[in-house]
Amino acid sequence: MKQTNLYCVHGGIGKQVIFTSMIAKLAARDDNKISVGSGFPEVYKYHPQVVSSPQWSGGDLNSDIAEYFSDIIFREPYVSSYSKRDRHILDEWPQMFGLDPFEDGGLNIQPDLYLGQQFIAEAKTMFEKLASEFIIVQWTGGQAAQSVNSNKQYPVNNMTEGRNVQNYADIWLALAEEFPNYKFLLYRLPNEPVSIPESISSRVAYANTNALTYAGMLKHAKTFVSLDSSLQHFAAAKQINKAGVVMWGTVTKKEMIGHNIHQNLKSYSATEVKVEPNEVIDAVKKVL
């Protein structure tokens, strides 16, 4: 087999999932399968058009592996006209690789996420243990691979504080009251600080497991409620196709990195993510 091009992708797992939307286009342009360097290689390693996914979280590429690739290509949308905040990442990113734009526009493009069988099997086991209909919730996110993979303390900065849902406890309690027959599966990475309201603790499950197991759990969930983070991108993947509710603040917005498959709600606060609980409940009812 001829050598592949290696495409390096920087950033968190949600951004990696977005990149999968372009794999078919890149492979067609290269007339070959591709390889992807990533801080989250398991996002790519099961894709039928990906040969390999070496670990790469930024910085210099390991010269020991460089010889295995025909070309090594890196295009960073966060350092491009995407930063003008007037276009979707999937309208800007393909053009940076010299690809034709998506005809339907970035908001309507679904990622192409192939999950490994271990994540699918673990999700099935978790679902059987829950023994109930459930909603997945995600209140925090925004970490890069360097923080997650090295078990560093959760970073508190503009990217996390400006995207995390600040009144999540009020929303969670309202959801629990409105949907008394549902349990909740809390999606959080091991270093993320989330407090479970004591009054609903018996209805909340969580596990310190791979993020992609939670992607697998979306297939079993009734829906999800989240901020702009990885869960919304997992759910939008065409292999999962699960509509949910996404809350947006001022750091990002639906028009930049969202999906039309979801109910997208804008914060009423200019400085942080806060959404009225009744708005979230109404949005959940639309997708159930």
N, C-alpha and C positions, 0 to 999 in steps of 0.2 A: 504494500500500500504506500502511496506517495505521502510525503510529509504534509501535515496539516498546518494551517495558520493558527497561531495562538492569540486569542483575544483576551486581554486582561481587563477585569472589571473590579473597580474599587467600590467600597461602601458596604452597607448593611444588607441583610438577607432579603429585605423587600426590594431593594434596588437590583439585586441579583435575579430575583424572580422576574422583574420587569424586562431584564435583558433577554430572558428566554424567548420573549416575543419576536426577537430578531434572528434567532438561530436558523430558522428555515431560509430566510432571506440571505443570510451570510453564506450558508452552505451552498445555496443555488448559485450565488455570485462566484464563489470559489470553485464551483464544480467539484466539490470534495466535502467530506465531513470536516468539522472544526474541532479545536480544543479551546478550553476556557480556563484562564488562571483566575482564582477566586479565593477569598477568605472563607467561603462556604461551598466547597467543591461538591458536596452532595446534592446541591441544587441542580447540577449539570450532569453528573456522572451516569445517570440512567437514561439520558436523552438519546434516542436512536441516531441522531446526527452529530453527537459529540464523541470523539475518540478518547479524550482524556481531560481531566480537570485538576491540574496541579495546584497545590496550596500557594496562594499569593495574596497578601493583605496590604500591599503597597510597598514602595521603596524599590530598590534594585532587584531585578529578577535573578534568581539563582543561575549562574552561568553554566552549572553542570547540566541543566536541562535545556538550555537555549538551543543547543545544536540539534535537538529533536524536531524543531519546527521550521517550516519554510519561511515564515515571517512572523514577527511579534508586533501586535497592533494594540494600541491603547488610545481610546477616545473618551474624554471625561466630560459628560454633559453639564456637570456642575461648574465647569470652567468653559463656558460657551454662551451663546446668545440665549440659552435656556434660562440663564440667571436674570434675564430681563423680566421674567415672571409673566410673560404674555403668551406663552405657548406650552403645549403638553410635551413631556419628556419624550414620548414616542412619536412626536412630530419632529423634534430636533435631533435626537440621537441617531436615527437611521441615516439622516443626511450627512452626519459627521463621518459615517463609514462609506459614503458615496452610494447609498442605497436609495431606491425610489421610495417616496413616502407611502405610508399606509393609506389606501383610498378612503377608508371609513373614518379616518382621524384617530388620534391616540386614545381618546376617551372610550372608544368602542373596541379597542384591541384587547384580546384576552391573552395572558401569558401562556406559555407552552411548558408546563411543569410536569415532569415525569417523576413520580415518587418511587423510591426503592421499596422492595417487598417487606423489608424489616420495619419500615415506618407504617406501611399499610397494616401489617400484622399486629404491631403494637397498638395502633389506633383501634383495631377491632377488639383487642383484649380490654383496653380501657373502656370502650363503649359497653361491652358486656358487663363489666364491673359496675358501671353507672346504673344500669338497669332502669333507665328512665329517659324520657325526652329531655333534651337540654339545649341551652343557648351558650355559645362560647363568648366570653368577654375578654377584651384586652384594653387596659387603661394606660399602660406605659410602653415605651419603645424608644427607637431612635439611636440604637447603639451600633457602632461599627464592629467588625469582626475582632479587632484587637482587644476590645473590652470583653466580649463574650467568651472568646476562645481561651483567654488567659485568666478568666475568673477575677477580673479587676472589679473594684468598687464601681457601682453604677454611676455614670458620669452625670453631673448636674451642670447643665449649660443651656444656652439659648435653644439649641436643637431639641433637647429633651424636655425642658420645662415649658417651652412654647408649643409643644405638641401633645404632651400628656394631658389627660382629662383630669381637671382639678376638682370637680364636684362629682367624681365617680361614685362616691358612697351614696349620695342622694339618688343618683340615677339607678344604681344597683338595687337599692331598697324599693324604689318605685317599680322597677321591673319585677322584683320578687313578689310584690303585692298584686300587680296586675296579672301576672302569669304564675299562679300558685302551684300549678301542676308540673312546672319545669324546674329542673336543676340547672346549675351553672357550672361550666368548666372554665376555670381561670387560666388564661394563657399569659404566662410571664416567664421570662428567662430567669435563671437562678439568682442573679444579682439584682433583680428589680424589686423595689420596695412597694408593696401593695398590702393594705390592711383589709382583711375580710370583716365586714360588719358582723358582730357577734350574733345578732338575731337571725341571720341566715346562714351561719357557718355550717349547719348540718346539710345544707342544700348546695354547698360549693365543693367542687373537687379540683385538684390541681396535681401536677407531677413535674418534677425536675427532669425533663426529658428533652430530646432533640426537638427543635422548632418544627421540623418537618413531620413529626408525629402529630402535632397539632394541625398541620395542613391535612393530614389524613383524617383527623377527627371531624373536620368540616363536612366530610361526606356523610357523617352520621348525625350531625347537628341539625336542629330546626332552622337556626340562623345564627348570626353573630352580631355583636355590638363592639365597636372599636374606635380607636383614634386612627390617624394616618400612620400606619406602620405595617409590618409584614402580613398580618392576618388578612387585611383587605386585598392584598395582592395574591396570597394563596387562594382566597375564595374566588377571585376573578379568573383564575386559570381555567382554561377550557376543559381540563380534565376534572375539575371540581365544580365550577359553575354554581356557586352558592351565593345568592343575594343576601346582603346584610346592611347594617347601618354604620356609617363612618362619620366621625365628628372632626371638624377642621378648625384650626386656629389661624394665626397670622403668619406662621413660619412657612407653611405650605397651603395650597388650596386645591380643590378638586380639579380645576382646569389645568393644573400643572402636572399632577401625578395621580389623579383619581381614575375611577372606572364608572361608566354610566350604568353598569349592572346593579350598583348599590344605591341605597338611599343616602344622600350626602347632606349633612347638616352643618351649618356654619355657626361658630361660637358667637354668643352675644357680647363677649368681652373682647376688647381691643388688644389685650396684652397676654391672654392665656386662653386655654380651651375650657369653656363652660357652655353647656347646652341645657335648656330647661328639660327636666325629666319627662314632662308630658309630651314634648316634641319627640323624644326618643321613643316613647311608648307608641305614639301614633305612627312613627316610621317603621317600628318593628311589626306592627299590625299589617302594614302594607306588603311586607315581604313574607309573612307567614302563610 
